Amino acid sequence: MAKLHFYYSAMNAGKSTTLLQSSYNYNERGMDTLLYTPKVDNRFGVGKITTRIGLQNKAIAIDKNFDVFLSAKKQVAQNPNIKCVLIDEAQFLSKKQIEQLTFITDFLNIPVLTYGIRSDFRGELFEGSSYLLAWADSIIELKTICHCGKKAIMNMRLDANGDTATEGEQVDIGGNEKYIATCRKHFRLKQTGIQGLRSCAKITYPF
C-alpha cells in the first residue's frame, strides 16, 4: 500500500536535493513523478525546485486554494505511469492540503513524499508540518548540524543587521542570508556562530 512520508529537518539539510534525487531514482527506473512546490517560495522563480548545490527541476506551483488531490488525480488519468508524488517546502501547505495528500495515498494508491521544516524562527510548528506529523505514515529526520557540532533542530532568523529576529510574520522567504540552523541551546542563547566562522576565515597558515 502507498504511504505518506514526511522528511523533515532544520534549514539547509539538503531536503530539496534529497527530493530531486528521489525523483531521479524513479525516473531512472522508467517511472514518472509528479512534483509540487508552493508559489510563496519564488526565490528562483515560480514553479521551480532549486537546491543550494545548483540542481533544479520544474514543478507545479500551488497556493493555499490549490487542490492537490484533484490535480494529481487528473495528471494520473492522463499519465498512468506516474508512480510517485513529491512535495517541496511542505510546511507551507494548509491542513486541508495535507488531508488531500492522504487521499492521494489512500485512494489513488500512489506514495507521496513530502519535504519541509517543522518549526519557524520562533520554534512554533508550521500548519503543514503539524498535520504531517499527525497524519504521515512515515516520519524521517534529515540531519544537519549547529555551529557547535550538535544536531541542529531550530531555525534562527536574522534581521538586516545580522541580529537574531524574534518578531515578524511566520513566513519570510530566505536562504543562508536570513536563516541559520542551530541546536536548541544556541537558539535560546541567540548565538549564531557567525562571528566564530568569520574569525576562522582570517586565519593564515605557514604552509
N, C-alpha and C positions, 0 to 999 in steps of 0.2 A: 504494500500500500504506500501511496505517496505521503510525504511528510512536509510539514512546515518547519524550516530550520532558521534559527536566529544566530548569526555570527556577530558578536559584539566586542567592542574594545574601547579604550580611550582613543584620543586623536592620534593620527599618524602611526597606526599599527599595520597599515597595508591592507585595509579592508577592500578597497576598490581593486587593488592588484589581485587579491585572492578571488574576488568576484570574476574578473576578466579571465583569470587562469581557469576557474571552474567552467566558465562558458566555453573557453577554448578546448578544454578536455572533452566536453560533449560534442563540439563541432568536429574534433579530430576523429571521433568515433562514428561520424556520419549522422549525428542528431542535431537538430536545430534548437536554438534557445530564444527566449523572449526576454528582453532587458527593459527595465523601467528605472527612471530616476526622477526625483521631484524637480519641478520647474524652479523652485526657490533657490536651488544651488546652481547658479548660472555663471560661476567664475570662469569657466572655459567654454561657455556657450550653452544655450538651452538644448536639452536632449543629447548630452554627451557625458559619458562616464570617463573621467580622466584621472590618472594616478600620478603620484608625486615622481615616479620614475619615468614618466612620459608615455605610458600606454594609454590608448584611448579607443573608445568604441561608441557607436551611435546607440541610443536608447529612446524609448518612448517617454516623452516628458509628461508628467502628471501634476495636477494641482489638487486642492482639497475636494473638489467636486467630481473628480475623475473616478469612474467605476472600474476598478482593476479587474474584477471578475468578468464583467461583460466584455471588456476589451480582450482579455485572454481567451474567453470562450469564442469570440469572433475570429481571432487570429488562429486558434487551433482548428476551427472549422475550415479555414482557408488553407491551412498547412498542418495536416495531421502528424508531420514529422517533428513538430515542436515537442520536446521532451522535458524541458525544464524552464521555469520562470525565475529570473533573478532580479532582485530589487536593491538598488544602491541608496544610501542615506535613508534607511527605512525609519529612522527616528522621527522624520518629518511627516509620516503618514498619520492619518486620523484613526480613531478607534474603528470607525465604520470600514475603512480601507483594510485594516488588519483582519477584520472579520471576512472581508471579501477574499483575502489571501487564503483563509481557511476553507472557503468554498472551492477555490481552485484545487486544493489538495483533496478535499473530501468528495467533490462531485465531478471534477474533470480528471481526477486521479493523476495529477501532474505535480511533481515536487516543486516547492517554492523555497528558494534560498535568499534570505534577507540579510543585509549587512548594515550595521549602524552603530552609533554610540548609545550608551544607556542614559547618561545624565548630562545636564547642561553645566554652565560655568558656575552655577550656584549649588551644584550637587543634587539638583532635582531631576526626576525622571522626565523624559520626553513622553508625550502621549503615545506615539507609535511604539516606542521601546517598552513602555509599561504593559501594553497589551500583548506584545510579542513575548515578553517574559511570562505572561499569564497563560497564553494560548499555544505557543510553539511546541511542537513535538520534540524538538531537539534544540538545546541552547549551548553554544560553543563559544568560548572566550578566545579571542586573538590577542596575544600578549604584546605589550610594549613596555619600555622602562622609563622611570623617572631619572632625573639627572644624578640622583644619589645611588642609582643602581637597583633600587627596589622596583617591584612591579608598579606601573602607573595605572591608576583606575579613575583618576579625576581629570577634568578638562578646565584648565585655568585660562581665563580670558584676559588679554592685555588691552589697555586703552592706548590712545595715540601717543602717550608719553612713555609707554612700555611698563606702566604700573598695573598691578592687578585690579581688574574691574570687578565690582561686587553688585552693581546695579545696571539695569538696562533690559531690553527686550530679550526674551529667551532665544529667539532665532536671530543671529547676526552672523552671516556667512563670512568665512575667512579661513586662512590656512595657517602656515607657520608664523606669519607676521602677527597673528591675532590670538592664536591658541597654543598652549603648551600642556602636554600630558605630564601629570605629576602623580606621586603617591599621595595617600590621604594626609600624611603628616605635613608634607611641604605645601599641600593645598591649603591646609589650615594656617600654616605659618606664612602663607603668601610669598613663598620663596621659589623663584622660577629657575634658578641655577644659571641664568643668562650671564651674570657678571663673572661667574666662575669659568664659564666657557670662553668668554672674551679674554680673561686673564691667561688661560691656557694657550689661546691663539697667539699671544705675544711672545711666548717662549721661543728662544732660538737655541739650536743645538750646535755643538762644536764639531759636527761631522756631517 
